[in-house]
Amino acid sequence: MHIRDANESDKARCQALLALLNDSASEAAENVFDELLGQGRGQVIVAEHEGSIVGMATVSYNLAMRYGGEYCQLEELIVDPEARGLKAGGALVEATLANARSRGCAEYGLYLVAHTEHNQPFYEKYGLERVGSEMRCPL
């Protein structure tokens, strides 16, 4: 398993992986992919196995006064169902955690929603703990 930063040539495969999560494969998603490649506000990391991208993770880097700087938010973690068992998801989480630490982020987090609640034990293996619950409103 090889973990690396995504590049422009990975866009189509990352869009295909995103479509596994939901039907967000759109021009807007492609534009966000391009922006994340710059690593200013976030990052896309991919997992390769035998020359093929089998998973990806995206993170955003956000500013908060309470931290006196940045914190990292795991936005998407997607592994191709055909690649389950290769430990790509864990490798991607570890890579994004390492990147957040090296960047100086004060905290790393993610949101679990109803259809991802079952993943909580997976994330706990990497030191994440459940804190509160999320509230949102569409804009």
Disulfide bonds with the S-S distance in Angstrom:
none
